[in-house]
Amino acid sequence: MSDTESSAPFETSTAKTKPSTPKWETTARERISAVLKRIGKSIEALKARDAVEADTRLLVTDVLCDMLGFDKYEDLTAEYQVKGEFADYGVRVDKQLVAFVEIKRITQKLNATHLRQVESYALKNGVTWAILTNAQTWQVYNIQSSSGEQAETSLVFEVDLLDPNVRPKDKVQSLLAISREGFAKGLIDEAWRQRFVSSPKALKPVILSKSVIEEIRKELWRQQRTKVDADQLRQSIESMLH
C-alpha cells in the first residue's frame, strides 16, 4: 500500500511505494501492545504486596509467553543448569539456546551483582544475550567473551513497562527485539549493531583512520592556514580519546 493516497484518477507504474510491514511483525506488535495495556495492573498488584521472587517469576513467565511469544514448553527451560548453578530461564529459538533470563523480586532494584550472575551463565555457555528483569524493568545485555572468564558486556536497552514518560509504541519497539520473532529474525542483533556503531570502541578506529585524519588536516588548513603532520595529528586525537 502506498505511503499516501493519490487524488489523481490514474497513477503511473513508476510510482514508488514503501514495502508493507511483514505479517509476522504486525502480529507480534499487536500481541505485545495488547498485553502491555493490561500487564500494568498485575505489576502494580505484585508490588503492592511486595511479592516474593517465586511470584515475580510467574508474572515474568506470562510476559515471556503471552507478550513475547515464547512457547512455555518448547522455548523455555526453567532452572537451566549451568555448571552447578541454575539460571532462572534458558531461552531457545528453533532448539538453539539464545539467551538467559535472570529474575529478581519485583520490588528489588536490578544491580551489578545480578548482572554478574547472568553474565557468568552466558559466558559458560557461549550465549550472547542476557536479560535481567524484576517483571517491571527489563534490561537487555550483549555479552562478548574477550579472554577466559572475562567479558565485554553492554547494556543494549532497558524497558520499564510502567514508565509513563515513554510512549507505548516505543516500548513495543524495544520489546519486539526480544520477542521470539525478534530473535528469529535478527532484530535483537540489529538493535545491538545500532548501539555498537556509536560506541567509543567502534568510533575510535574510524576517527583515527587515514581518510578522517586527512579530512581534519584539510579543515585545519582551511581554518588556520597551517599544515599539520598526519602522525602528530593522529597522536593528538588519540590522546583526547583516552
Phi, psi and omega in degrees: 000138183290158182292329177226153179271134179268141178272352180287148182291336181226149175235142179287158182289350181270000180300132182271140177233150176282143178297140181288153178292132179302147182301320181299324181288317178300316179298316181295317180297317180295320179296314180297315181298318182296316181289323180301324181294329185255348186286339183302319181297321179293319179296314180298322180296317179294320179295322183297327180256013178049056186302146179287170184299324181297321178288324176299321180298324179299318180290320178299321178298320177298318179296314181300321184271305186286322182268310187269352169086013179279144176278127185301329185257329182272325190254339186247132175242108180285147180051054181292121184283128179232091176048058176089349176248172183227118173279147182301315177216137164258134184249128179244147171230122184053044176071004179256130179292122185241339184199159170244146177240125176249128187246133177239160180309143190300329180268002182271131178282131180293137183219181185296327179296318177297320180297315180300327179297307182286331176298319179297318179300315183296315181298319183290342181244006180065032181261139186273334190245139177223138180239127179246128186210152169241025181084321178273312181257134179237115178253132183244124184241141170260130185237118180245128178287132180254307177200127180059236181270001182280156181212154170254108186247128182231134173284115180279313173196165179227137180234123173259112185296341182254000184296114182286347183271356179250129181296142178307322181296329178286324175296317179299319181300316179292314182295330178301324182295329180256013173283171177300319179295322181297321176290316184294324184265001177082014180294325179294323178292323178294321177299321178292317180299320178297322179288318186289325188297336179256011180280156178305323181297323180278326185284326186304308180296333178290313181297326182269004180291158183301317183293321180289316178303319180295321178294323178294320177300318179295318180293322177296322178295317180297321185272321187249350184054041180226131176275131181244134178297135185298315181295320179296318179296317180299317179296321179295316180293320181297321179294329177291330185276350180289000000 
